[in-house]
Amino acid sequence: MNYRVTATWVPSDGKKTIDVPTLLGDVTPLPVAGTAVFKLKGQEVRLTDLGGNPAKGLFFVFSDLTAKSDTYPGGRFLETGPVVNGSVVLDFNRAHNPPCAVTPYATCPLAPKENRLGVAIAAGEKFDKSTHGHR
């Protein structure tokens, strides 16, 4: 399975915000630069950017079906390169755990409901729930 996909970039009007929950239970509205739309396992998948810059690179917090068993339940981070000609490459092999997966002193954004995916992305950094992130 190839977890490196080219997505179509759908820019927003710049006025939209997305409510991003944090580990502390707060909700922070972040401006939305746009949405990446791509196909994975035959399904159309949409990921909303959280405060990225299309000219420099996008930032996503997402969770998928592996969050129940193999990956950090609050979601993983994924950064991209810049949007080029309306497309952006998402390499889920580079998905990584947020800082709060390894230290109780960090607070981080959790995957907003828009970025909780109904597919399993068995790529990127795993999370061992039995050790609670301590090695």
Phi, psi and omega per residue, in radians:
M1 nan 2.265 3.135
N2 -1.618 2.039 3.135
Y3 -1.774 0.386 3.018
R4 -1.995 1.939 -3.007
V5 -2.171 2.661 3.012
T6 -1.760 2.141 -3.095
A7 -1.846 2.662 2.988
T8 -1.457 2.299 -3.125
W9 -1.629 2.146 3.115
V10 -1.954 1.729 -3.079
P11 -1.183 2.619 3.064
S12 -1.614 3.071 -3.131
D13 -1.416 0.044 3.116
G14 1.481 -0.118 -3.118
K15 -1.756 -0.261 -3.041
K16 -1.379 2.461 2.987
T17 -2.144 2.825 3.104
I18 -2.187 2.424 3.141
D19 -1.475 2.016 -3.091
V20 -1.879 2.022 3.118
P21 -1.305 2.657 3.039
T22 -2.026 2.952 -3.135
L23 -1.032 -0.495 -3.108
L24 -1.443 -0.052 3.128
G25 1.626 0.000 3.046
D26 -1.353 2.840 3.021
V27 -2.192 2.216 -3.123
T28 -1.986 2.123 3.039
P29 -1.361 2.205 3.111
L30 -2.025 2.524 3.087
P31 -1.155 2.512 -3.129
V32 -1.830 2.098 3.091
A33 -1.358 -0.514 -3.141
G34 2.831 -2.908 -3.057
T35 -2.309 2.423 3.038
A36 -1.684 2.272 -3.104
V37 -2.089 2.222 -3.109
F38 -2.672 2.986 3.107
K39 -1.873 2.365 3.070
L40 -2.463 2.184 -3.110
K41 0.941 0.652 3.091
G42 1.401 -0.040 3.139
Q43 -1.824 2.506 2.983
E44 -1.345 2.274 -3.112
V45 -2.149 2.421 3.114
R46 -2.147 2.311 3.066
L47 -2.154 2.240 3.132
T48 -1.605 2.267 3.124
D49 -1.212 2.494 3.112
L50 -2.024 1.591 3.011
G51 1.266 0.330 3.095
G52 -1.431 3.118 3.109
N53 -2.216 1.983 -3.066
P54 -0.962 -0.496 -3.119
A55 -1.331 -0.379 -3.071
K56 -2.002 -0.649 -3.103
G57 2.745 2.649 -3.085
L58 -1.801 2.851 3.140
F59 -2.355 2.186 3.133
F60 -2.165 2.513 2.900
V61 -2.067 2.112 -3.075
F62 -2.389 2.765 2.918
S63 -2.293 2.797 -3.106
D64 -2.524 -3.042 -3.034
L65 -1.135 -0.299 3.111
T66 -1.313 -0.207 -3.106
A67 -1.098 -0.434 3.139
K68 -1.224 -0.470 -2.996
S69 -2.234 -0.756 -2.909
D70 -2.022 -0.305 -3.051
T71 -2.190 2.945 -3.057
Y72 -1.052 2.193 -3.004
P73 -1.078 -0.509 -3.100
G74 -1.360 -0.206 -3.135
G75 2.099 2.901 3.112
R76 -2.119 2.774 3.136
F77 -1.676 2.553 3.045
L78 -2.501 2.130 3.055
E79 -1.852 2.658 3.128
T80 -2.202 3.013 2.933
G81 -1.393 -3.025 -3.126
P82 -1.207 2.787 3.019
V83 -1.339 2.256 -3.140
V84 -2.177 2.123 3.112
N85 0.904 0.713 3.061
G86 1.406 0.126 3.132
S87 -2.234 2.713 3.078
V88 -2.497 2.441 3.137
V89 -1.565 2.210 3.053
L90 -1.890 2.043 3.128
D91 -1.917 1.690 -3.076
F92 -1.209 -0.231 3.019
N93 -1.116 -0.339 -3.139
R94 -1.705 0.075 3.099
A95 -1.080 2.385 -3.096
H96 -2.405 2.790 -3.126
N97 -1.252 2.579 3.054
P98 -1.278 2.868 -3.135
P99 -1.002 -0.541 -3.085
C100 -1.239 -0.138 3.060
A101 -1.280 -0.389 -3.050
V102 -2.031 -0.250 3.107
T103 -2.411 2.408 3.118
P104 -1.305 -0.111 -3.047
Y105 -1.635 -0.024 3.139
A106 -1.775 2.558 2.928
T107 -2.030 2.479 -3.131
C108 -2.539 2.830 3.106
P109 -1.173 2.507 3.028
L110 -1.769 2.894 -3.128
A111 -1.127 2.147 3.050
P112 -1.196 2.813 -3.050
K113 -1.011 -0.535 3.128
E114 -1.122 -0.409 -3.063
N115 -1.933 0.400 3.022
R116 -1.679 1.850 -2.938
L117 -1.568 2.554 3.136
G118 -1.586 0.374 3.080
V119 -2.164 2.781 3.072
A120 -1.653 2.227 3.088
I121 -1.981 1.615 -3.046
A122 -1.505 1.005 -3.137
A123 -2.520 2.850 3.109
G124 1.480 -2.935 -3.024
E125 -1.273 2.383 3.103
K126 -1.651 2.970 3.138
F127 -2.408 2.131 -3.122
D128 -1.596 1.806 -3.074
K129 -1.131 -0.434 -3.083
S130 -1.224 -0.416 -3.133
T131 -1.845 -0.014 -3.124
H132 0.932 0.606 3.048
G133 1.501 -0.071 3.124
H134 -1.603 2.399 -3.126
R135 -1.783 nan nan
